[in-house]
Amino acid sequence: MKNGKRSFILTEIILGMLVVILAFFMLYNKNEDKTERIAVIIPDIEESQWSAFKYGLKMASQEYGVNTILISKSNINLSEDEMEVVKQEIDKGADAIIVKMTGNSNEYSQLKKIQKKVPIMLAGESLAETKKQSDIPVTEPNQYEMGVALVQNLLEKNNGNLYGKKIGIFLENSNSEADLNRREGVCDTLKGTGAEIVWTVSRDEEIKRNTTLQSQRKVDIVLALDDTSFVEAGESVKQNNLYGAIVYGIGNSTEAVYYLDARWAECLIVPDEFTAGYQCVAETVNALRKTFYQMKNQEVPYTVLTRDNLFSKENQDLLFTLSK
């Protein structure tokens, strides 16, 4: 009698365990069949400077079988800040977020809290105040090294001698961590070369002061540290509004390449935005699919373009991704 009761209890336990295991596998398979949704929140993502980045997103999304949704903050109600957009996308079912920060350290703190719920990857740059913090991973080129490479090319073109040369530095946003790091690389490399930095101006300051690039003091060389600034400087040379100044800069759009090819600029440093977009997705997918995976910063390469190597075989892939 007792043996029969024990057998019954043992059978019930085994059946119960089988039900739990079956339920686990059903839930596991259900989650496996689900296509992960990654929201990509970037201002002005329709602009051509993001073409290669979007192409990288697309290729990685197809390879990993995820659904990336592009949300441009320029299309969001102006009363809604970027953190509200992030929260909205999570409420809509986003499994992960790729975002370019334009806010302040308070928003960064909010993002760290959200990161406990879903994986987050910063695209392009971290905030200046959070430089030493690595709580939220970022995918970007080495901004400082690009500034160094820009001046090194300038030195090569001038046989290592910049004595007496007057230089102006032009950037898009005075609060941009990327631009600030590039400028630091530029300034450090210019030390001891004999060149003089006459002015540093950003487009956001121009708007506040109601001034223009053309209203700055005459210089021999303009170093434009981002795509928007490079295109504006190139157009100014085209219109003969920079009084003979030569433009060197950093950019990643077909427009930027156009100004180099048309001889309105001498050198263009191009960060590999295709790889940046691809790596943003790949690293985010790792976090979604691997238990206890810790996302890491992703450094992407850059290329130095001049008219001598612009259409070389080595740069064909780069130019192709820029045009997508």
LOKOL-467874 format. One line per field, with one value per residue (C-alpha): residue number from 0; residue in three letters; x, y, z. Coordinates in pm, whole numbers, plus 50000, padded with zeros to 5 digits. Layout:
N
i <- (NUM;...)
aa <- (ALA;...)
c1 <- (X;...)
c2 <- (Y;...)
c3 <- (Z;...)
This chain:
324
i <- (0;1;2;3;4;5;6;7;8;9;10;11;12;13;14;15;16;17;18;19;20;21;22;23;24;25;26;27;28;29;30;31;32;33;34;35;36;37;38;39;40;41;42;43;44;45;46;47;48;49;50;51;52;53;54;55;56;57;58;59;60;61;62;63;64;65;66;67;68;69;70;71;72;73;74;75;76;77;78;79;80;81;82;83;84;85;86;87;88;89;90;91;92;93;94;95;96;97;98;99;100;101;102;103;104;105;106;107;108;109;110;111;112;113;114;115;116;117;118;119;120;121;122;123;124;125;126;127;128;129;130;131;132;133;134;135;136;137;138;139;140;141;142;143;144;145;146;147;148;149;150;151;152;153;154;155;156;157;158;159;160;161;162;163;164;165;166;167;168;169;170;171;172;173;174;175;176;177;178;179;180;181;182;183;184;185;186;187;188;189;190;191;192;193;194;195;196;197;198;199;200;201;202;203;204;205;206;207;208;209;210;211;212;213;214;215;216;217;218;219;220;221;222;223;224;225;226;227;228;229;230;231;232;233;234;235;236;237;238;239;240;241;242;243;244;245;246;247;248;249;250;251;252;253;254;255;256;257;258;259;260;261;262;263;264;265;266;267;268;269;270;271;272;273;274;275;276;277;278;279;280;281;282;283;284;285;286;287;288;289;290;291;292;293;294;295;296;297;298;299;300;301;302;303;304;305;306;307;308;309;310;311;312;313;314;315;316;317;318;319;320;321;322;323)
aa <- (MET;LYS;ASN;GLY;LYS;ARG;SER;PHE;ILE;LEU;THR;GLU;ILE;ILE;LEU;GLY;MET;LEU;VAL;VAL;ILE;LEU;ALA;PHE;PHE;MET;LEU;TYR;ASN;LYS;ASN;GLU;ASP;LYS;THR;GLU;ARG;ILE;ALA;VAL;ILE;ILE;PRO;ASP;ILE;GLU;GLU;SER;GLN;TRP;SER;ALA;PHE;LYS;TYR;GLY;LEU;LYS;MET;ALA;SER;GLN;GLU;TYR;GLY;VAL;ASN;THR;ILE;LEU;ILE;SER;LYS;SER;ASN;ILE;ASN;LEU;SER;GLU;ASP;GLU;MET;GLU;VAL;VAL;LYS;GLN;GLU;ILE;ASP;LYS;GLY;ALA;ASP;ALA;ILE;ILE;VAL;LYS;MET;THR;GLY;ASN;SER;ASN;GLU;TYR;SER;GLN;LEU;LYS;LYS;ILE;GLN;LYS;LYS;VAL;PRO;ILE;MET;LEU;ALA;GLY;GLU;SER;LEU;ALA;GLU;THR;LYS;LYS;GLN;SER;ASP;ILE;PRO;VAL;THR;GLU;PRO;ASN;GLN;TYR;GLU;MET;GLY;VAL;ALA;LEU;VAL;GLN;ASN;LEU;LEU;GLU;LYS;ASN;ASN;GLY;ASN;LEU;TYR;GLY;LYS;LYS;ILE;GLY;ILE;PHE;LEU;GLU;ASN;SER;ASN;SER;GLU;ALA;ASP;LEU;ASN;ARG;ARG;GLU;GLY;VAL;CYS;ASP;THR;LEU;LYS;GLY;THR;GLY;ALA;GLU;ILE;VAL;TRP;THR;VAL;SER;ARG;ASP;GLU;GLU;ILE;LYS;ARG;ASN;THR;THR;LEU;GLN;SER;GLN;ARG;LYS;VAL;ASP;ILE;VAL;LEU;ALA;LEU;ASP;ASP;THR;SER;PHE;VAL;GLU;ALA;GLY;GLU;SER;VAL;LYS;GLN;ASN;ASN;LEU;TYR;GLY;ALA;ILE;VAL;TYR;GLY;ILE;GLY;ASN;SER;THR;GLU;ALA;VAL;TYR;TYR;LEU;ASP;ALA;ARG;TRP;ALA;GLU;CYS;LEU;ILE;VAL;PRO;ASP;GLU;PHE;THR;ALA;GLY;TYR;GLN;CYS;VAL;ALA;GLU;THR;VAL;ASN;ALA;LEU;ARG;LYS;THR;PHE;TYR;GLN;MET;LYS;ASN;GLN;GLU;VAL;PRO;TYR;THR;VAL;LEU;THR;ARG;ASP;ASN;LEU;PHE;SER;LYS;GLU;ASN;GLN;ASP;LEU;LEU;PHE;THR;LEU;SER;LYS)
c1 <- (50000;50277;50479;50179;50134;50504;50489;50186;50357;50677;50475;50300;50633;50777;50467;50484;50848;50768;50491;50732;50999;50745;50619;50976;51054;50727;50808;51168;51061;50806;51077;51309;51046;50996;51175;51354;51263;51543;51447;51707;51658;51884;51823;51815;51863;51717;52027;52282;52552;52362;52331;52622;52513;52161;52303;52508;52195;52009;52277;52319;51942;51907;52198;52081;51710;51603;51366;51524;51283;51424;51283;51400;51364;51307;50972;50867;50659;50896;50753;50887;51253;51464;51409;51034;51089;51304;51037;50764;50950;51001;50629;50561;50762;51121;51358;51664;51755;52025;52034;52250;52246;52193;52076;52254;52397;52055;51918;52223;52136;51780;51915;52126;51812;51633;51936;51847;51536;51659;52003;52110;52386;52498;52568;52839;52937;52889;52828;53123;53036;53026;53355;53497;53180;53135;52795;52639;52848;52916;53001;53226;53565;53854;53756;54087;54291;54089;54184;54546;54527;54378;54671;54924;54791;54810;55173;55252;55105;55321;55648;55613;55625;55322;55518;55312;54999;54675;54412;54040;53857;53492;53258;52886;52811;53019;52864;52941;53179;53290;53375;53551;53769;53852;53946;54169;54350;54391;54522;54765;54913;54945;55163;55517;55433;55446;55078;54842;54480;54308;53954;53736;53368;53069;52748;52534;52732;52692;52315;52315;52539;52376;52715;52846;53160;53245;53245;53540;53893;54084;54285;54499;54339;53996;53972;53609;53556;53227;53022;52789;53078;53284;53000;52937;53307;53334;53036;53196;53511;53299;53133;53474;53367;53664;53915;54151;54148;54207;53968;54064;53806;53605;53284;53085;52840;52837;52826;53152;53315;53183;53361;53686;53656;53572;53891;53707;53872;54210;54155;53859;53876;53585;53470;53338;52969;52869;53069;52928;52570;52652;52832;52553;52311;52556;52652;52289;52187;52458;52304;51956;52053;52338;52265;52461;52637;52804;52793;53125;53234;53285;53559;53521;53796;53835;53990;54197;54077;54259;54210;54506;54336;53970;53878;54134;54030;54084;53821;53553;53360;53368;53232;52966;52832;52824;52602;52345)
c2 <- (50000;50232;50141;50216;50557;50635;50536;50760;51058;50996;50976;51305;51474;51350;51461;51800;51839;51742;52006;52273;52169;52167;52510;52641;52513;52650;52991;52967;52877;53155;53405;53256;53308;53671;53926;54173;54538;54797;55165;55400;55759;56006;56372;56455;56094;56179;56391;56241;56230;55936;55738;55502;55458;55360;55120;54955;54929;54767;54510;54409;54392;54152;53937;53909;53895;54197;54482;54830;55124;55468;55758;56107;56347;56627;56463;56454;56724;56998;56978;56624;56582;56286;56102;56107;55966;55686;55604;55610;55359;55126;55151;55057;54739;54827;54559;54785;55147;55304;55680;55984;56204;56577;56653;56704;56496;56476;56297;56070;55975;55896;55683;55482;55397;55289;55076;54844;54744;54738;54745;55093;55189;55549;55633;55881;56034;56046;56366;56584;56561;56181;56122;55905;55708;55385;55277;55322;55192;55414;55334;55597;55657;55786;56152;56282;56080;56218;56570;56461;56300;56618;56833;56566;56576;56955;56933;56685;56919;57204;57007;57012;57392;57596;57894;58212;58032;58166;57903;57914;57621;57570;57324;57263;57251;57391;57130;56831;56587;56461;56810;56901;56589;56655;57013;56892;56663;56952;57196;56948;56860;57226;57307;57392;57409;57789;57816;58054;57968;58301;58192;57900;57935;57703;57723;57737;58044;58200;58172;58328;58618;58656;58624;58412;58218;58484;58756;58599;58738;58633;58314;58093;57763;57661;57332;57216;56945;56784;56719;57019;57257;57105;57142;57503;57588;57418;57615;57936;57859;57786;58126;58290;58403;58274;58514;58244;58020;57647;57398;57074;56883;56587;56469;56169;56274;56273;56654;56658;56431;56660;56965;56767;56637;56984;57129;57348;57149;56980;56691;56502;56264;56019;55810;55468;55523;55198;55002;55225;55139;54772;54749;54932;54657;54367;54466;54533;54189;54031;54194;54072;53713;53633;53591;53829;53983;54318;54558;54718;55040;54992;55191;55230;55322;55634;55710;56008;56118;56352;56406;56175;55871;55968;55716;55448;55082;55090;55361;55229;55053;55366;55585;55323;55323;55704;55707;55454)
c3 <- (50000;50100;49792;49573;49735;49693;49328;49278;49442;49241;48920;49005;49071;48742;48550;48721;48621;48264;48252;48380;48127;47845;47943;47953;47604;47468;47612;47490;47136;47139;47231;46970;46700;46799;46580;46806;46751;46776;46776;46623;46745;46564;46472;46101;46003;45661;45585;45347;45613;45767;45442;45511;45873;45765;45508;45783;45998;45710;45631;45996;46048;45755;45870;46230;46152;46358;46285;46308;46324;46237;46438;46353;46642;46389;46314;46680;46846;46963;47313;47347;47435;47331;47659;47605;47258;47403;47662;47397;47180;47474;47553;47190;47234;47144;47273;47245;47166;46947;47010;46940;47249;47208;47561;47892;48176;48340;48034;48039;48397;48291;48007;48251;48447;48129;48039;48328;48131;47770;47600;47484;47241;47189;46824;46737;47068;47442;47638;47735;48105;48090;47911;48191;48241;48049;48180;47838;47544;47244;46882;46723;46561;46769;46752;46889;46638;46348;46458;46473;46127;45982;46093;45996;45639;45648;45756;45478;45219;45355;45391;45769;45785;45897;46026;45993;45877;46022;46097;46170;46330;46232;46404;46421;46793;47079;47312;47090;47256;46914;46789;47114;47098;46734;46817;47101;46857;46614;46876;47031;46691;46586;46887;46782;46410;46392;46297;46476;46555;46490;46571;46666;46584;46593;46393;46706;46819;46475;46504;46851;46743;46402;46232;45946;45862;45605;45874;46057;46027;45715;45757;45534;45636;45765;45953;45945;46206;46101;45791;45822;45879;45598;45347;45451;45429;45089;44960;45089;44892;44586;44623;44679;45026;45227;45068;44944;45251;45196;45358;45532;45727;45851;45686;45570;45299;44921;44936;45130;44871;44597;44741;44765;44410;44276;44433;44686;44966;45001;45242;45387;45684;45653;45951;45846;45920;45748;46004;46279;46183;46144;46478;46662;46559;46604;46959;47053;46923;47138;47442;47344;47273;47511;47880;48106;47803;47879;47584;47491;47322;46948;46773;46397;46148;45935;45596;45481;45139;44903;44533;44471;44629;44606;44337;44415;44438;44815;44856;44619;44896;45112;44834;44756;45113;45120;44812;44940)
